[in-house]
Amino acid sequence: MLRPSAGLLALCFCGAAVAADPPAKVPFAGSATDAINHYIVEGWKTADIKKAADKAPDTEFLRRCFIDLIGRIAGPDEVIDFEQDRSPNKRAKLVTRLLNSVEYTPKVNGVPVKAGDDGKKNKVYNYSEEFANHWANQWTVLLLSRTSHRVYREQLHAWLADEFSKDTPHNEIVTQLLTATGAGNRNGAANFVAVHLGDPIPADQRADLGNHDAVPITSRVTRLFLGIQTQCVQCHDHPFIKGLEQSDFWGVNAFFRQTTRSATPTSTTGNNRNMMVEDKLEVKDSDAINKAGRVYFERRDGKMMATKSVFLKGYAAIEIDEGSAKGPRLSDGKTRREQLAAHIVGHDNFARAQVNRVWGHLFGRGLQKDPTIDDFGSHNEIVHRELIDKLADDFVKYNYNTKALLEWICTSDVYSLSHVANKDYADPKYDPYFARMPLKAMSPETLFDALAYATQSEAVTSKDPVRRRQLRDAWLGKLVRNFGDDEGNEMTFNGTIVQALLMMNGKELNDEVKRKDTGVVAETMKKHARKRGEAFFHAVVDDLFLTALNRHATRVEMTTLLDIMKKGGVMKSDKPDEPTKGPYPPKGKGPNPPPMVGVGGSYLFDTTYYQDVFWALLNTNEFILNH
């Protein structure tokens, strides 16, 4: 890296005039959404991308928004409601609605959709509540991982859902998580620190060193909230980031050495393990232990070192290897965890880390060269530096409002792009420039909610919360395979063939698809019972496509499916066209039309055929992937 002084010195020796410094680049002054549009296009120019992907169709955009913002796919009535909206800003209206609406009734052909057995009440969606639940799901996994016991996850989830429903600013949520005291069953936030306090320190050393080593919570805090992975420097200085040293890890660690908990958390290896659980973990701070504030650590050369509770240097200093000066200590009577929280939310990487995490949630990768969303440093170049800085500044200006951040991004031009890349720029080297919407695997929780909503499973329709939880645990047990460690690293559902097969052949999915009286297929056939002939077939199949894939069946798909049905057999009837006339079921023929004979045994009103179609749609890549 050339230093300015060296460059000036060289110019003086050769007698050349000293050039003036180039004018400072003026930050983009428009709105955050305009800035996204501006800087992404600038990135395309840098990468010599002359044509990005086309704009995504409305139904693709709709499905993407539902999955990203509220964690499920849309229902047929919601698809049609959006499809029939002719306003030019319908996409922005949808984003705002999914983030904020507490009472929304979709319309079909201008008529409010009805709900309930009597069909008189309007169907009402509380999208704001669904948003809070979805983001609580995401952050519960981030904070506790899927390997923590269900009880602790449920307690933390309830707390998070409440905070998201109140639009609590991100800095306040993080502060509460870091400083929470009391029992986890009363203050769910306390479970974050309680579960990750680490191994107990030998009893005879606790007065000096504290009750727990606090190793897991140390690395988790810096990674989640600052995007700085200090677990790499627990045992040695960082091999790639010269400004990040072993003492940095233990300096943060010292802030937790006066924290205690009432008991050791119950561990579990699965969602359904039935065992005694310590469900009242209580977290406190005690100034009677670790009074000197020292933490000892051993360097690789065997030398013992010590540090006190000193915080990381600023991100900018780390990036340019600016010595080893640490952040200032706070000594205003706050507990160490309160001091830590102030350092965290005041760090110059705090807002940037949240921007990158939200961007990664929406696009499947952050704004850096590598797709990771929580690993900042000189080893991982920020490709869109001006954009991330602009969004971080506005995020702070708007009081750390995560919904505002989501709205800026989701109403941008780049979020509206199709997942189908321009063929000239399909190479992965163009991925950091977002010339298309990347395909993303849904998280297990989101995939479960999408499946449960599509099939109208009891897991979402049952009024019994215990039953809903049992079904959720059973489904998620098939979708998740955990191999966790104390850093929260784990393997989860990622769309592999083996995991897809587990889902396709799972009893839970098959049982839901095959429900005879109350299943989606049965209800769809009843809905169109008065349609005649192939009109009945078209209506049922199209509704199943809307339900599973949130789009209409194409002409080719409809023709192909009808052709398969026709080739399956012929009606055993003196009047072959009789079953294609009149309502379903055909008058005077009982619950089903006369049986068909032939190779496939298919017939126009055969529930089994439509169940097979629905099952196949739920197992397509188009359903499993978020695009």
PADREN-186065 format. One record per residue (C-alpha): residue in one letter; x, y, z. Coordinates in steps of 0.25 Angstrom, whole numbers, padded with zeros to 4 digits, always signed. Example, Ala and Ser with C-alpha at 12.3 -4.5 7.8 and 13.67 -1.06 7.14 Angstrom:
2
A+0049-0018+0031S+0055-0004+0029
# end
This chain:
627
M+0000+0000+0000L+0006+0013-0004R+0006+0024+0006P+0004+0039+0002S+0017+0043+0008A+0025+0034-0001G+0018+0038-0013L+0020+0053-0010L+0035+0050-0007A+0037+0044-0021L+0031+0055-0028C+0040+0065-0021F+0052+0058-0025C+0049+0058-0040G+0045+0072-0039A+0031+0071-0043A+0020+0080-0038V+0012+0074-0027A-0002+0070-0031A-0014+0074-0023D-0021+0063-0015P-0034+0059-0023P-0046+0065-0018A-0053+0057-0007K-0064+0048-0013V-0078+0054-0009P-0087+0043-0003F-0100+0041-0011A-0110+0050-0005G-0123+0044-0009S-0132+0034-0001A-0127+0021+0003T-0135+0014-0008D-0129+0023-0018A-0115+0021-0013I-0117+0006-0014N-0121+0008-0029H-0110+0017-0031Y-0098+0009-0025I-0103-0004-0031V-0102+0002-0045E-0089+0007-0042G-0084-0006-0038W-0089-0012-0051K-0081-0002-0058T-0069-0006-0050A-0071-0021-0054D-0074-0017-0068I-0088-0023-0067K-0096-0016-0078K-0109-0023-0076A-0115-0028-0063A-0126-0038-0062D-0140-0034-0066K-0150-0030-0056A-0157-0041-0048P-0171-0044-0052D-0181-0039-0041T-0184-0053-0036E-0169-0056-0034F-0167-0043-0027L-0180-0046-0018R-0175-0059-0014R-0161-0054-0011C-0166-0043-0002F-0175-0052+0006I-0164-0062+0009D-0154-0051+0012L-0163-0042+0021I-0173-0051+0028G-0167-0065+0026R-0177-0072+0017I-0183-0073+0003A-0196-0065-0001G-0209-0072-0002P-0217-0072-0015D-0226-0060-0010E-0214-0052-0007V-0208-0055-0021I-0220-0051-0028D-0222-0038-0019F-0208-0034-0023E-0210-0038-0038Q-0222-0030-0039D-0216-0017-0033R-0214-0008-0045S-0207+0003-0037P-0193+0007-0042N-0187+0006-0028K-0193-0008-0025R-0180-0014-0021A-0176-0003-0011K-0190-0004-0005L-0188-0019-0003V-0175-0017+0004T-0181-0007+0013R-0193-0016+0016L-0185-0028+0019L-0177-0020+0029N-0188-0012+0036S-0202-0016+0033V-0210-0022+0045E-0223-0024+0038Y-0223-0026+0023T-0234-0033+0015P-0231-0037+0001K-0240-0035-0010V-0244-0044-0022N-0251-0037-0034G-0253-0025-0025V-0260-0033-0014P-0254-0035+0000V-0250-0050+0002K-0259-0057+0012A-0255-0066+0023G-0261-0075+0034D-0271-0086+0033D-0283-0077+0030G-0275-0069+0019K-0280-0056+0025K-0268-0050+0031N-0256-0044+0024K-0243-0051+0024V-0233-0043+0032Y-0218-0044+0032N-0209-0038+0042Y-0196-0037+0034S-0189-0029+0045E-0191-0041+0055E-0186-0050+0044F-0174-0041+0042A-0170-0041+0057N-0172-0056+0058H-0163-0059+0046W-0152-0050+0050A-0152-0056+0064N-0150-0069+0057Q-0138-0064+0050W-0132-0058+0062T-0135-0069+0071V-0126-0078+0063L-0115-0067+0062L-0115-0065+0076L-0117-0079+0082S-0115-0088+0070R-0124-0100+0068T-0116-0109+0077S-0121-0101+0090H-0132-0107+0097R-0146-0104+0092V-0150-0098+0105Y-0139-0087+0104R-0142-0085+0090E-0157-0083+0093Q-0154-0073+0104L-0145-0065+0095H-0154-0066+0083A-0166-0060+0091W-0157-0048+0096L-0152-0046+0082A-0166-0046+0076D-0171-0036+0086E-0159-0027+0083F-0161-0028+0068S-0176-0025+0069K-0173-0012+0076D-0163-0008+0066T-0152-0007+0076P-0139-0001+0070H-0128-0011+0067N-0118-0004+0077E-0128-0005+0088I-0131-0020+0085V-0116-0023+0086T-0114-0015+0098Q-0125-0023+0105L-0119-0036+0100L-0105-0033+0106T-0110-0027+0119A-0122-0036+0123T-0123-0041+0137G-0133-0049+0144A-0139-0063+0141G-0141-0067+0126N-0155-0071+0128R-0159-0057+0132N-0149-0049+0123G-0146-0058+0111A-0134-0049+0107A-0126-0054+0119N-0125-0068+0112F-0115-0062+0101V-0104-0060+0111A-0108-0071+0121V-0107-0082+0110H-0094-0077+0105L-0086-0074+0118G-0077-0086+0115D-0070-0096+0125P-0070-0094+0140I-0056-0089+0145P-0050-0098+0157A-0057-0094+0170D-0043-0089+0176Q-0041-0079+0165R-0055-0073+0164A-0052-0062+0173D-0041-0057+0164L-0045-0061+0150G-0060-0062+0151N-0070-0073+0150H-0070-0077+0136D-0059-0076+0124A-0070-0068+0115V-0063-0073+0103P-0075-0076+0094I-0082-0063+0098T-0070-0055+0094S-0068-0059+0080R-0083-0060+0078V-0085-0045+0082T-0075-0039+0073R-0079-0048+0061L-0094-0045+0062F-0094-0031+0065L-0081-0026+0059G-0078-0036+0048I-0064-0038+0054Q-0060-0052+0056T-0052-0052+0069Q-0052-0067+0070C-0041-0067+0061V-0032-0060+0071Q-0036-0068+0084C-0022-0076+0083H-0014-0067+0074D-0013-0054+0066H-0022-0053+0053P-0014-0059+0042F-0020-0050+0031I-0024-0038+0039K-0012-0032+0045G-0020-0022+0054L-0027-0033+0061E-0020-0040+0072Q-0021-0050+0083S-0023-0040+0094D-0035-0034+0086F-0043-0047+0089W-0039-0047+0104G-0041-0033+0106V-0056-0035+0101N-0057-0047+0109A-0053-0040+0122F-0066-0032+0121F-0074-0045+0125R-0065-0050+0136Q-0074-0044+0147T-0087-0051+0141T-0093-0063+0148R-0104-0072+0145S-0113-0080+0154A-0111-0094+0148T-0104-0101+0136P-0114-0101+0124T-0120-0114+0120S-0114-0118+0106T-0121-0126+0096T-0118-0132+0082G-0132-0131+0076N-0145-0124+0077N-0153-0135+0083R-0144-0141+0093N-0152-0143+0106M-0144-0140+0118M-0144-0131+0131V-0140-0117+0127E-0135-0106+0136D-0145-0096+0131K-0142-0084+0141L-0128-0080+0137E-0125-0067+0145V-0114-0058+0141K-0108-0048+0150D-0095-0039+0151S-0086-0040+0164D-0075-0030+0167A-0070-0039+0178I-0063-0048+0167N-0052-0044+0158K-0050-0031+0165A-0037-0028+0158G-0043-0030+0144R-0032-0038+0139V-0033-0050+0130Y-0021-0059+0127F-0018-0065+0114E-0006-0073+0108R+0001-0070+0095R+0006-0080+0085D+0020-0078+0090G+0015-0083+0104K+0016-0069+0110M+0005-0065+0120M-0002-0052+0117A-0013-0044+0124T-0022-0033+0120K-0034-0025+0126S-0048-0022+0120V-0043-0014+0109F-0051-0013+0096L-0048-0015+0081K-0042-0004+0073G-0051+0003+0063Y-0053-0005+0050A-0046+0005+0042A-0034+0004+0051I-0034-0011+0049E-0036-0010+0034I-0023-0002+0032D-0015-0009+0044E-0014+0004+0052G-0005-0001+0063S-0012-0008+0075A-0019+0003+0083K-0032-0002+0089G-0045+0005+0091P-0047+0014+0103R-0051+0008+0116L-0064+0013+0123S-0064+0015+0137D-0077+0022+0141G-0082+0012+0151K-0088+0003+0140T-0087-0012+0141R-0077-0018+0132R-0088-0024+0123E-0094-0010+0122Q-0081-0004+0118L-0080-0015+0108A-0093-0012+0102A-0089+0003+0101H-0077-0001+0093I-0084-0011+0084V-0095-0001+0080G-0085+0010+0079H-0075+0003+0070D-0074+0008+0056N-0077-0006+0050F-0090-0008+0058A-0100-0002+0048R-0091-0007+0036A-0092-0021+0042Q-0107-0021+0043V-0108-0015+0029N-0100-0026+0023R-0108-0037+0031V-0121-0031+0026W-0116-0030+0012G-0111-0045+0013H-0125-0049+0018L-0131-0043+0005F-0120-0047-0005G-0114-0059+0001R-0100-0052+0002G-0095-0039+0007L-0088-0027+0001Q-0074-0033+0001K-0066-0041-0008D-0069-0054-0001P-0083-0058+0002T-0082-0058+0017I-0090-0047+0024D-0083-0047+0037D-0068-0047+0034F-0062-0032+0032G-0048-0030+0030S-0037-0027+0020H-0037-0041+0016N-0052-0040+0011E-0053-0028+0002I-0065-0019+0003V-0070-0019-0012H-0080-0008-0009R-0074+0001+0001E-0081+0014-0002L-0094+0007-0002I-0092+0000+0011D-0087+0013+0018K-0099+0020+0012L-0109+0010+0018A-0102+0009+0031D-0102+0024+0033D-0117+0025+0029F-0120+0013+0038V-0114+0021+0050K-0122+0033+0045Y-0135+0026+0046N-0132+0021+0060Y-0128+0007+0056N-0141+0003+0050T-0140-0010+0044K-0154-0009+0037A-0149+0004+0030L-0136-0003+0025L-0144-0015+0019E-0154-0005+0013W-0142+0003+0006I-0136-0010+0000C-0149-0017-0004T-0154-0005-0011S-0141-0004-0019D-0139-0008-0034V-0129-0019-0030Y-0139-0026-0021S-0149-0026-0033L-0139-0033-0042S-0142-0047-0048H-0134-0059-0043V-0131-0063-0057A-0118-0056-0061N-0114-0050-0074K-0107-0062-0080D-0094-0053-0082Y-0093-0051-0067A-0097-0064-0061D-0083-0067-0057P-0082-0067-0042K-0071-0056-0042Y-0082-0047-0045D-0090-0051-0032P-0084-0040-0023Y-0090-0029-0033F-0105-0034-0032A-0108-0034-0046R-0120-0043-0043M-0127-0049-0031P-0119-0061-0026L-0126-0074-0023K-0127-0076-0008A-0130-0089+0000M-0141-0086+0010S-0137-0088+0025P-0144-0100+0031E-0153-0091+0039T-0158-0084+0027L-0159-0097+0019F-0168-0103+0030D-0177-0090+0030A-0178-0090+0015L-0181-0105+0015A-0191-0104+0026Y-0198-0092+0020A-0199-0098+0006T-0205-0111+0012Q-0213-0103+0022S-0207-0113+0032E-0212-0114+0047A-0199-0108+0050V-0204-0095+0046T-0220-0097+0047S-0221-0104+0060K-0226-0096+0071D-0219-0105+0081P-0205-0099+0083V-0199-0112+0089R-0204-0119+0076R-0198-0108+0067R-0184-0110+0074Q-0184-0125+0073L-0187-0124+0058R-0176-0113+0057D-0166-0122+0064A-0169-0134+0056W-0168-0127+0043L-0155-0119+0046G-0149-0132+0052K-0149-0137+0037L-0144-0124+0031V-0132-0121+0041R-0120-0129+0043N-0111-0122+0054F-0096-0123+0056G-0094-0112+0066D-0082-0107+0073D-0080-0096+0084E-0079-0086+0073G-0092-0088+0068N-0087-0094+0055E-0097-0104+0049M-0101-0111+0037T-0116-0109+0033F-0126-0111+0022N-0119-0106+0009G-0127-0112-0002T-0118-0125-0004I-0124-0137-0011V-0124-0145+0001Q-0131-0135+0010A-0141-0133-0002L-0144-0148-0002L-0146-0148+0013M-0157-0137+0011M-0163-0143-0001N-0165-0157+0005G-0168-0152+0019K-0181-0157+0025E-0185-0143+0030L-0185-0137+0016N-0192-0149+0010D-0203-0149+0021E-0206-0134+0019V-0207-0136+0004K-0216-0148+0005R-0226-0142+0015K-0240-0146+0009D-0250-0137+0015T-0242-0124+0019G-0230-0125+0011V-0226-0114+0001V-0229-0123-0011A-0243-0127-0005E-0246-0112-0002T-0241-0108-0016M-0250-0118-0023K-0262-0114-0015K-0259-0099-0018H-0260-0102-0033A-0271-0113-0032R-0281-0106-0041K-0271-0105-0053R-0273-0114-0065G-0264-0122-0073E-0249-0118-0075A-0253-0105-0068F-0253-0112-0055F-0239-0118-0058H-0233-0105-0062A-0239-0098-0049V-0234-0108-0039V-0220-0109-0045D-0219-0094-0046D-0223-0093-0032L-0213-0103-0028F-0202-0096-0035L-0206-0083-0028T-0206-0090-0015A-0192-0097-0016L-0184-0088-0026N-0192-0074-0025R-0194-0074-0040H-0204-0079-0050A-0201-0091-0058T-0195-0089-0072R-0202-0093-0084V-0191-0104-0086E-0193-0109-0072M-0208-0109-0073T-0208-0117-0086T-0197-0127-0081L-0205-0130-0069L-0218-0132-0076D-0211-0141-0086I-0206-0149-0075M-0220-0151-0069K-0226-0154-0083K-0215-0165-0086G-0218-0171-0072G-0231-0178-0076V-0245-0177-0082M-0258-0176-0075K-0266-0189-0073S-0279-0183-0078D-0289-0184-0089K-0287-0169-0090P-0272-0166-0089D-0275-0151-0088E-0285-0152-0077P-0275-0149-0065T-0270-0137-0072K-0284-0131-0071G-0291-0125-0059P-0286-0122-0045Y-0276-0130-0037P-0279-0140-0032P-0288-0144-0044K-0302-0144-0040G-0308-0158-0036K-0294-0164-0036G-0291-0164-0022P-0278-0157-0016N-0270-0161-0028P-0272-0163-0043P-0273-0177-0049P-0259-0183-0049M-0250-0182-0060V-0242-0194-0066G-0228-0193-0073V-0213-0192-0070G-0213-0181-0060G-0227-0182-0054S-0228-0167-0055Y-0241-0159-0057L-0246-0145-0058F-0251-0144-0044D-0242-0154-0037T-0237-0147-0024T-0224-0156-0024Y-0220-0150-0037Y-0220-0136-0032Q-0213-0140-0019D-0202-0146-0028V-0201-0132-0035F-0201-0125-0022W-0190-0134-0016A-0182-0132-0029L-0183-0117-0028L-0179-0117-0014N-0166-0124-0017T-0161-0116-0029N-0149-0107-0028E-0158-0096-0030F-0165-0098-0017I-0153-0102-0009L-0145-0090-0013N-0147-0075-0011H-0145-0068-0024
# end
